[in-house]
Amino acid sequence: MPSDDAVEQKRKETASSLLKDMEATAARMRAQILSMPPRDLLGYIYAQRMMKAMAEQDSTEEEREAAGPDDLINENQFLLEYVHAVLASDPAPEKVKFDEAICAELFELGRELRQQAMFFAMATSANTKDGVFGPDTADIEFRAKSTWVLLRGNRYQVLEGEFYRYVLAPHDDVLKEVYGVGADEIATGFQAMTDSTRSGHADAIMEMMKQFEAVQTFATAEDKPLQDVMEAWIADKADQAKAARQAVDDMFRGGVANVSRHTKLPPALLADLAYQRGEETEFFAPGDYAGTPYRTLPARKKPLIHLGSDYYAVDPCFTRDAGYRALLFNLLQRKPNYKVAFNERQKEMSEAAFADILARQLPGAEVLQEVYYKDPVSKQWSENDTLILMDDVLFLVEAKAGAAATIASPALDFGRHAQSVQDLVLKAYKQCERFFDYLNSADEVLLYHLVDGKYVECARVRRADYRVMVPVGLTVESFSPFSAFCKELPQVEPLLGKHAFVSFSIDDLFVLRRLLPTPGEFVHYMEVRQAVAGMRGAHLFDEVDHLGAYLKKNRFDQALADQLKDGEANMVVWDGMSHDVDQSFEGEDWEARPFPTQKFPEEVLKLLGALDASRTSGWLAAESSIRNLSEEGRNDLAKMLAKLRKTLNQHSARYFLYGSDTPFFIWLQRSGDEIDWRNVHDKASAAAIITPAANMTGIMIEATAGGTYEKAYTFEITKPSRTDDNAHIYDDAERMKKRAEAQAKAPTAQLAKMPRIGGKPGRNDPCPCQSGLKYKKCHGR
């Protein structure tokens, strides 16, 4: 068996060999790209991209699955980055000639370089024994390197304008002063830029068809063959002829990437985002990693390129990912005295973003920004960014307004990447930790605002009032995959032993607010998401994967926990969970189509809607309990609600107990009738006596037999100690117990026919017969 030293030597030799191979492959790609006319090369690459997308649209889901993963889109993207790098690094040669065979070879070289880069990531990370991330440093180092090579544009293009409009709004006046356009116009420009590469080919095809029909009509009117009227049509219809030429340029010469034509952004702004030919001097400079993906691609610094008189977004993804950082950098270069005000405005924007973007999900919430308190340990004043209090839910948001990640390569300087994670994750985490410790230091704590140099009390907060408390770290730019992976940092533990830290970017919030439109949906997702954030070894790539898993599986935290409990592995990785969410942002009609959502029976949706409309104390806990139900549980609850609700013409009130782990006592009251609250509380207390669960949710529903849920709200239920005054409650509890036992002993086929206090238990609920077995293994068989 080889020694550790021999293994390490072999690993170093492998890494060195891979590095030389990468450098050689990159040099060949550079030479091939330089030999081609850039616009024709761009046209070819974008055409391949379009044909791949069209082929995917025409294939069925079964055909796509049978064919297996096809990475052509990512290969296409990778090659575009290298085209940009070469154009930025080299002056235009005198002689170039388009050669389709060279184009095909470039795709092959790009695939080869990506593969070499991935093997290099493995070889150089595998032997990292320890580091700033403890025993997980090797895994995080590999993720950092592989993500650096493979991850591109991991957000939705159709939301680009929305993102830019929000994050640039604080600088609107200075943008107008420097560039002559404000946040709205710039956001519209970036959206037009992404729309052009997303749908430009389809638009060009439609334009070509339109102009061809116009020429045919012209020829018919002239009663001449088509070829004989072309010159006359061009002379007579100059604007239409120009549109046709531009459509041809878009289709075959990379015109979809021409941002000078497809946007109204001013030349000065485009110039600040663009390289001149040969301006870049670092990417191919002699030395280790020359021209490889482990140097910083020029597109990460300036995403555009100046070709002729126009500016081109050669690579559509880095145009989006690097454009924001490059724009603000150049804004400060042009106006350096704006630095102090710039930082203050960035801080205000980022601190307000969570509550601002998610305003619909946080109705009536108390939002406290820049809250201060005197730390009982250090005796010093501490500050937190944003505290959000809504019903029994608390969000503490620590925002970081700077760049989400360094643009330095992790292969060249992994330490800077590690420091970036520490700055963005650990600083926010530590600030949250300090606040939660303070919240836990007394039954009630005081919070202050700093007003004119004085600390003025603004709130008093009791930890006991909050069922859910979520510490949140928020970045302006996307921070994937580290935002989802930060839970693996050895320093990050659930606060107070139970409240896991969650990291988001502003990009994530724009998606969440669309797919989780109600407060109840959003808060329940945050509960499940927080549970996953506290599970080491359970990995989903980014926030959209978490969202997709929630929409598909609801309590996906429990599914992950079950897989980890098996003991066969200490890590579970779920991939591709974002598919349904991704598809909902595709196509021209994406805004008109419904977003994916969890399935609920109509009767339960009415109940949730009534709880949301009432929003009385405890409504989020009630919604959470209902949303925790499985699909089977939701259907059974709907049947019970509908069955009893339809009898409200004959009965003023009906009630039933449903569930086991988090049971509900539901009282249906005929709308308009006076509620006998003494009777309600007596029946609810009797139900609580026979229920093993420590807590039970009481839900009052005021409804009509016809199906209108007028109101729904929660009420407290107590489990009283027996006295002479409440003997009737204990007698009633005994009757309820006997009825439940009779249901449990009855043959399964008769259960649905018998009157009952509770709904049919879920398959994994304890059997009502109290055998100790799950229902599916006892009377549910």
Rosetta blueprint (number, residue, H / E / L):
1 M L
2 P L
3 S L
4 D H
5 D H
6 A H
7 V H
8 E H
9 Q H
10 K H
11 R H
12 K H
13 E H
14 T H
15 A H
16 S H
17 S H
18 L H
19 L H
20 K H
21 D H
22 M H
23 E H
24 A H
25 T H
26 A H
27 A H
28 R H
29 M H
30 R H
31 A H
32 Q H
33 I H
34 L H
35 S L
36 M L
37 P L
38 P H
39 R H
40 D H
41 L H
42 L H
43 G H
44 Y H
45 I H
46 Y H
47 A H
48 Q H
49 R H
50 M H
51 M H
52 K H
53 A H
54 M H
55 A H
56 E H
57 Q H
58 D H
59 S L
60 T L
61 E H
62 E H
63 E H
64 R H
65 E H
66 A H
67 A H
68 G L
69 P L
70 D L
71 D L
72 L H
73 I H
74 N H
75 E H
76 N H
77 Q H
78 F H
79 L H
80 L H
81 E H
82 Y H
83 V H
84 H H
85 A H
86 V H
87 L H
88 A H
89 S H
90 D L
91 P L
92 A L
93 P L
94 E L
95 K L
96 V L
97 K L
98 F L
99 D L
100 E H
101 A H
102 I H
103 C H
104 A H
105 E H
106 L H
107 F H
108 E H
109 L H
110 G H
111 R H
112 E H
113 L H
114 R H
115 Q H
116 Q H
117 A H
118 M H
119 F H
120 F H
121 A H
122 M H
123 A H
124 T H
125 S H
126 A L
127 N L
128 T L
129 K L
130 D L
131 G L
132 V L
133 F L
134 G H
135 P H
136 D H
137 T H
138 A H
139 D H
140 I H
141 E H
142 F H
143 R H
144 A H
145 K H
146 S H
147 T H
148 W H
149 V H
150 L H
151 L L
152 R L
153 G L
154 N L
155 R L
156 Y L
157 Q H
158 V H
159 L H
160 E H
161 G H
162 E H
163 F H
164 Y H
165 R H
166 Y H
167 V H
168 L H
169 A H
170 P H
171 H H
172 D H
173 D H
174 V H
175 L H
176 K H
177 E H
178 V H
179 Y H
180 G L
181 V L
182 G L
183 A H
184 D H
185 E H
186 I H
187 A H
188 T H
189 G H
190 F H
191 Q H
192 A H
193 M H
194 T H
195 D H
196 S H
197 T H
198 R H
199 S H
200 G H
201 H H
202 A H
203 D H
204 A H
205 I H
206 M H
207 E H
208 M H
209 M H
210 K H
211 Q H
212 F H
213 E H
214 A H
215 V H
216 Q H
217 T H
218 F H
219 A H
220 T H
221 A H
222 E H
223 D L
224 K L
225 P L
226 L H
227 Q H
228 D H
229 V H
230 M H
231 E H
232 A H
233 W H
234 I H
235 A H
236 D H
237 K L
238 A H
239 D H
240 Q H
241 A H
242 K H
243 A H
244 A H
245 R H
246 Q H
247 A H
248 V H
249 D H
250 D H
251 M H
252 F H
253 R L
254 G L
255 G H
256 V H
257 A H
258 N E
259 V H
260 S H
261 R H
262 H H
263 T L
264 K L
265 L L
266 P L
267 P H
268 A H
269 L H
270 L H
271 A H
272 D H
273 L L
274 A E
275 Y E
276 Q L
277 R L
278 G L
279 E L
280 E L
281 T L
282 E L
283 F L
284 F L
285 A L
286 P L
287 G L
288 D L
289 Y L
290 A L
291 G L
292 T L
293 P L
294 Y L
295 R L
296 T L
297 L L
298 P H
299 A H
300 R H
301 K L
302 K L
303 P L
304 L E
305 I E
306 H E
307 L E
308 G L
309 S L
310 D E
311 Y E
312 Y E
313 A L
314 V L
315 D L
316 P H
317 C H
318 F H
319 T H
320 R H
321 D H
322 A L
323 G H
324 Y H
325 R H
326 A H
327 L H
328 L H
329 F H
330 N H
331 L H
332 L H
333 Q H
334 R H
335 K L
336 P H
337 N H
338 Y H
339 K H
340 V H
341 A H
342 F H
343 N H
344 E H
345 R H
346 Q H
347 K H
348 E H
349 M H
350 S H
351 E H
352 A H
353 A H
354 F H
355 A H
356 D H
357 I H
358 L L
359 A H
360 R H
361 Q H
362 L L
363 P L
364 G L
365 A L
366 E E
367 V E
368 L E
369 Q E
370 E E
371 V E
372 Y E
373 Y E
374 K E
375 D L
376 P L
377 V L
378 S L
379 K L
380 Q L
381 W E
382 S E
383 E E
384 N E
385 D E
386 T E
387 L E
388 I E
389 L E
390 M E
391 D L
392 D L
393 V E
394 L E
395 F E
396 L E
397 V E
398 E E
399 A E
400 K E
401 A L
402 G L
403 A L
404 A L
405 A L
406 T L
407 I L
408 A L
409 S L
410 P L
411 A L
412 L L
413 D L
414 F H
415 G H
416 R H
417 H H
418 A H
419 Q H
420 S H
421 V H
422 Q H
423 D H
424 L H
425 V H
426 L H
427 K H
428 A H
429 Y H
430 K H
431 Q H
432 C H
433 E H
434 R H
435 F H
436 F H
437 D H
438 Y H
439 L H
440 N L
441 S L
442 A L
443 D L
444 E L
445 V E
446 L E
447 L E
448 Y E
449 H E
450 L E
451 V E
452 D L
453 G L
454 K E
455 Y E
456 V E
457 E E
458 C E
459 A E
460 R E
461 V E
462 R L
463 R H
464 A H
465 D H
466 Y L
467 R L
468 V E
469 M E
470 V E
471 P E
472 V E
473 G E
474 L E
475 T E
476 V L
477 E L
478 S L
479 F L
480 S L
481 P L
482 F H
483 S H
484 A H
485 F H
486 C H
487 K H
488 E H
489 L L
490 P L
491 Q L
492 V L
493 E L
494 P L
495 L E
496 L L
497 G L
498 K L
499 H E
500 A L
501 F L
502 V E
503 S E
504 F E
505 S E
506 I H
507 D H
508 D H
509 L H
510 F H
511 V H
512 L H
513 R H
514 R H
515 L H
516 L L
517 P L
518 T L
519 P H
520 G H
521 E H
522 F H
523 V H
524 H H
525 Y H
526 M H
527 E H
528 V H
529 R H
530 Q H
531 A H
532 V H
533 A H
534 G L
535 M L
536 R L
537 G L
538 A E
539 H E
540 L E
541 F L
542 D L
543 E H
544 V H
545 D H
546 H H
547 L H
548 G H
549 A H
550 Y H
551 L H
552 K H
553 K H
554 N L
555 R L
556 F H
557 D H
558 Q H
559 A H
560 L H
561 A H
562 D H
563 Q H
564 L H
565 K H
566 D L
567 G L
568 E L
569 A L
570 N L
571 M L
572 V E
573 V E
574 W E
575 D L
576 G L
577 M L
578 S L
579 H H
580 D H
581 V H
582 D H
583 Q H
584 S H
585 F L
586 E L
587 G L
588 E L
589 D L
590 W L
591 E L
592 A L
593 R L
594 P L
595 F L
596 P L
597 T L
598 Q L
599 K L
600 F L
601 P L
602 E H
603 E H
604 V H
605 L H
606 K H
607 L H
608 L H
609 G H
610 A H
611 L H
612 D H
613 A H
614 S H
615 R L
616 T L
617 S L
618 G L
619 W H
620 L H
621 A H
622 A H
623 E H
624 S H
625 S H
626 I H
627 R H
628 N L
629 L L
630 S L
631 E H
632 E H
633 G H
634 R H
635 N H
636 D H
637 L H
638 A H
639 K H
640 M H
641 L H
642 A H
643 K H
644 L H
645 R H
646 K L
647 T L
648 L L
649 N L
650 Q L
651 H L
652 S L
653 A E
654 R E
655 Y E
656 F E
657 L E
658 Y E
659 G L
660 S L
661 D L
662 T L
663 P L
664 F E
665 F E
666 I E
667 W E
668 L E
669 Q E
670 R E
671 S L
672 G L
673 D L
674 E L
675 I L
676 D L
677 W H
678 R H
679 N H
680 V H
681 H H
682 D H
683 K H
684 A H
685 S H
686 A H
687 A H
688 A H
689 I H
690 I L
691 T L
692 P L
693 A L
694 A L
695 N L
696 M L
697 T E
698 G E
699 I E
700 M E
701 I E
702 E E
703 A E
704 T L
705 A L
706 G L
707 G L
708 T L
709 Y E
710 E E
711 K E
712 A E
713 Y E
714 T E
715 F E
716 E L
717 I L
718 T L
719 K L
720 P L
721 S L
722 R L
723 T L
724 D L
725 D L
726 N L
727 A H
728 H H
729 I H
730 Y H
731 D H
732 D H
733 A H
734 E H
735 R H
736 M H
737 K H
738 K H
739 R H
740 A H
741 E H
742 A H
743 Q H
744 A H
745 K H
746 A L
747 P L
748 T H
749 A H
750 Q H
751 L H
752 A L
753 K L
754 M L
755 P L
756 R L
757 I L
758 G E
759 G L
760 K L
761 P L
762 G L
763 R L
764 N L
765 D L
766 P E
767 C L
768 P L
769 C L
770 Q L
771 S L
772 G L
773 L L
774 K E
775 Y H
776 K H
777 K H
778 C L
779 H L
780 G L
781 R L
